[in-house]
Amino acid sequence: MTLLEAIQARHSVRYYTEQPLTDADAQALQEKIDQVNREGRLHIQLIRNERKAFLGPFARYGKFRNVTDYLVMIGEKADDLDERIGYYGEQLVLLAQTLGMNTCWVGLSYTKIPGTYVLNEGEVIKAYISIGYGESQGVAHKIKRIDQVSNVNDDSPEWFRRGVEAALLAPTAINQQKFSFELLPAEVGQLPRVLAKRHFSLVGYTQMDLGIAKYHFELAAGKDNFQWA
């Protein structure tokens, strides 16, 4: 499965089998974690064979089952931390999908278990991602129309349309999709520009959602076709 195929196939999964991650899958994840931590200036950690984080009252509210492995999404406090968590975290989510694993971004429905992760001075936990082998592949949710989140029209380049379509398949908090993509005129001698915006939401998480959506957009549009405004 390619990453573009993973965008199409991946849905949030909350029920998992009791099979823990294989060593091979865990190693592949860890190698990617090391990479995105370097590139994104993050401190994401893979926690294995630990059940308590998804057994508390918050997890019961989120309706999780058999979560034994998960990612703790950590970084040093910064204005753009949420967006980086989303952008680089989704790289791990899509990699997991290509390897036959299932995932779910989790904003609140977890319990922090002391001693399971390392939190350095100035760092904060922004989210968890459950990961494992799902009882099912999850289900698709209703998404917005392409014209509701972009200025796409009949004259738009195909790469822009592909990018927005992929962004609409990105997971967002309670499926809110509070983002938009605007194709701007190219400056002389420069690539076309794309302006990605997050919009207000009482739920929050819009900056993290935007980071996830931007990664989807890049994969489908092709980074050589545009630059971010």
C-alpha positions as CSV (number, residue, x, y, z in Angstrom):
1,M,0.0,0.0,0.0
2,T,1.3,3.4,-0.9
3,L,0.8,6.5,1.2
4,L,-1.8,7.8,-1.2
5,E,-3.6,4.5,-1.0
6,A,-3.3,4.7,2.8
7,I,-5.1,8.1,2.8
8,Q,-8.1,6.4,1.1
9,A,-8.0,3.3,3.3
10,R,-7.4,4.8,6.7
11,H,-10.2,5.4,9.1
12,S,-10.2,5.9,12.9
13,V,-10.3,2.6,14.8
14,R,-11.0,2.3,18.5
15,Y,-11.5,-1.4,18.9
16,Y,-8.4,-3.6,18.5
17,T,-7.5,-7.3,18.7
18,E,-5.5,-8.5,21.6
19,Q,-2.4,-9.0,19.4
20,P,0.4,-6.6,20.5
21,L,2.6,-4.9,17.9
22,T,5.1,-7.2,16.3
23,D,8.7,-6.4,16.8
24,A,9.1,-5.7,13.1
25,D,6.2,-3.2,13.0
26,A,7.4,-1.6,16.2
27,Q,10.9,-1.2,14.8
28,A,9.6,0.4,11.5
29,L,7.5,2.8,13.6
30,Q,10.4,3.6,15.8
31,E,12.7,4.4,12.9
32,K,10.1,6.8,11.5
33,I,9.5,8.3,15.0
34,D,13.3,9.0,15.2
35,Q,13.1,10.7,11.8
36,V,10.1,12.9,12.5
37,N,11.4,13.9,15.9
38,R,14.6,15.2,14.2
39,E,12.8,16.9,11.4
40,G,9.9,18.3,13.4
41,R,11.8,19.1,16.7
42,L,9.5,16.8,18.6
43,H,9.7,14.2,21.3
44,I,7.1,11.6,20.2
45,Q,7.3,8.3,22.0
46,L,6.0,4.8,21.3
47,I,4.6,3.1,24.3
48,R,4.2,-0.7,24.1
49,N,2.3,-3.3,26.1
50,E,0.6,-0.7,28.4
51,R,-3.1,-0.9,29.0
52,K,-3.9,1.6,31.7
53,A,-3.9,4.7,29.5
54,F,-7.0,3.5,27.7
55,L,-8.8,1.9,30.6
56,G,-9.7,5.0,32.7
57,P,-13.0,7.0,32.7
58,F,-11.9,9.2,29.8
59,A,-11.0,6.2,27.6
60,R,-14.4,4.5,28.5
61,Y,-16.1,7.7,27.3
62,G,-14.1,7.4,24.0
63,K,-15.1,3.8,23.7
64,F,-11.7,2.2,23.2
65,R,-11.0,-1.5,23.5
66,N,-7.8,-3.5,23.8
67,V,-5.4,-0.6,23.4
68,T,-2.0,-1.8,24.5
69,D,0.3,0.3,22.2
70,Y,0.1,4.0,21.6
71,L,2.1,7.1,20.6
72,V,2.5,10.0,23.1
73,M,2.7,13.2,21.1
74,I,5.2,15.5,22.9
75,G,7.0,18.6,22.0
76,E,8.5,21.8,23.5
77,K,6.0,24.6,24.0
78,A,5.8,26.8,20.9
79,D,3.2,28.7,18.9
80,D,3.4,26.2,16.0
81,L,3.7,23.0,18.1
82,D,0.1,21.8,17.4
83,E,0.6,22.1,13.7
84,R,3.9,20.3,13.8
85,I,2.4,17.5,15.9
86,G,-0.4,17.1,13.3
87,Y,1.9,17.3,10.3
88,Y,4.5,14.8,11.6
89,G,2.1,12.7,13.6
90,E,0.1,11.9,10.5
91,Q,3.2,10.7,8.8
92,L,3.3,8.0,11.5
93,V,-0.4,7.3,11.1
94,L,-0.2,6.7,7.4
95,L,3.0,4.6,7.7
96,A,1.1,2.4,10.2
97,Q,-1.7,2.0,7.7
98,T,0.7,0.9,5.0
99,L,2.1,-1.7,7.3
100,G,-1.3,-3.2,8.2
101,M,-1.9,-1.4,11.5
102,N,-4.8,0.9,12.5
103,T,-4.8,4.1,14.5
104,C,-6.9,6.8,16.1
105,W,-5.9,10.4,17.0
106,V,-7.0,11.0,20.6
107,G,-7.3,14.5,22.1
108,L,-8.9,13.8,25.4
109,S,-10.0,10.2,25.9
110,Y,-6.8,8.9,27.6
111,T,-5.2,8.9,31.0
112,K,-1.6,10.0,31.4
113,I,0.3,7.2,33.2
114,P,3.4,8.5,35.0
115,G,6.6,6.5,34.2
116,T,5.5,5.5,30.7
117,Y,6.9,8.5,28.9
118,V,9.7,11.1,29.4
119,L,8.7,14.7,29.6
120,N,11.6,17.1,29.6
121,E,11.5,20.7,31.0
122,G,9.4,22.9,28.8
123,E,7.7,20.0,27.0
124,V,3.9,19.3,26.9
125,I,1.7,16.4,25.8
126,K,-0.6,17.5,23.0
127,A,-2.4,14.2,22.1
128,Y,-2.1,10.4,22.0
129,I,-2.5,8.1,19.0
130,S,-3.8,4.6,19.7
131,I,-2.2,2.0,17.4
132,G,-2.7,-1.7,16.9
133,Y,-4.5,-4.3,14.7
134,G,-8.1,-3.3,14.5
135,E,-11.1,-5.5,14.8
136,S,-12.2,-3.7,11.7
137,Q,-10.9,-1.1,9.3
138,G,-13.2,1.6,10.6
139,V,-15.8,3.4,8.6
140,A,-15.8,6.5,6.5
141,H,-17.5,9.7,7.7
142,K,-19.3,12.4,5.8
143,I,-17.0,15.1,4.5
144,K,-17.5,18.6,3.2
145,R,-17.6,19.4,-0.6
146,I,-14.3,20.5,-2.2
147,D,-15.8,24.0,-2.9
148,Q,-16.6,24.4,0.8
149,V,-13.0,24.3,1.8
150,S,-11.2,25.8,-1.2
151,N,-11.4,28.2,-4.1
152,V,-11.1,25.4,-6.7
153,N,-12.8,26.1,-10.0
154,D,-12.8,24.8,-13.6
155,D,-9.5,26.5,-14.3
156,S,-7.7,25.2,-11.2
157,P,-4.7,22.9,-11.9
158,E,-5.4,19.2,-11.3
159,W,-2.7,19.0,-8.6
160,F,-4.6,21.6,-6.5
161,R,-7.9,19.7,-6.8
162,R,-6.1,16.4,-5.9
163,G,-4.5,18.1,-2.9
164,V,-7.8,19.5,-1.5
165,E,-9.5,16.1,-2.0
166,A,-6.8,14.4,0.0
167,A,-7.0,17.1,2.7
168,L,-10.7,16.3,3.0
169,L,-9.8,12.8,3.9
170,A,-7.6,13.9,6.8
171,P,-8.8,13.1,10.3
172,T,-10.0,16.1,12.3
173,A,-11.4,16.5,15.8
174,I,-15.1,15.3,15.7
175,N,-14.8,15.5,11.9
176,Q,-15.0,19.3,12.1
177,Q,-12.8,20.1,9.0
178,K,-12.3,23.7,10.0
179,F,-9.7,24.5,7.4
180,S,-9.4,25.9,3.9
181,F,-7.0,26.0,1.0
182,E,-6.7,28.9,-1.4
183,L,-4.7,28.9,-4.6
184,L,-3.0,32.3,-5.0
185,P,-1.4,33.7,-8.2
186,A,2.2,32.7,-8.7
187,E,4.8,35.5,-8.4
188,V,7.2,36.1,-11.3
189,G,9.6,33.2,-11.5
190,Q,8.1,31.4,-8.5
191,L,5.8,28.4,-8.0
192,P,2.1,28.9,-7.4
193,R,1.3,29.6,-3.8
194,V,-1.3,27.8,-1.6
195,L,-2.6,29.5,1.5
196,A,-3.8,27.1,4.2
197,K,-6.0,28.5,6.9
198,R,-7.6,27.1,10.1
199,H,-11.0,28.5,11.2
200,F,-12.6,29.0,14.6
201,S,-14.0,26.1,16.5
202,L,-15.4,25.8,20.0
203,V,-13.9,22.3,20.0
204,G,-10.3,23.4,19.4
205,Y,-7.6,21.3,17.9
206,T,-7.8,23.3,14.6
207,Q,-4.1,24.0,14.4
208,M,-3.3,20.3,14.8
209,D,-6.0,19.4,12.3
210,L,-4.5,21.9,9.8
211,G,-1.1,20.2,10.2
212,I,-2.7,16.8,9.4
213,A,-4.6,18.2,6.4
214,K,-1.5,20.0,5.0
215,Y,0.5,16.7,5.0
216,H,-2.4,15.0,3.1
217,F,-2.4,18.0,0.6
218,E,1.3,17.8,0.0
219,L,1.2,14.0,-0.6
220,A,-1.5,14.3,-3.3
221,A,-0.6,17.7,-4.8
222,G,3.1,17.0,-5.1
223,K,5.5,19.4,-3.2
224,D,7.2,20.3,-6.5
225,N,4.1,21.9,-7.8
226,F,3.6,24.7,-5.3
227,Q,4.9,26.5,-2.2
228,W,3.0,27.4,1.0
229,A,2.0,31.0,1.2
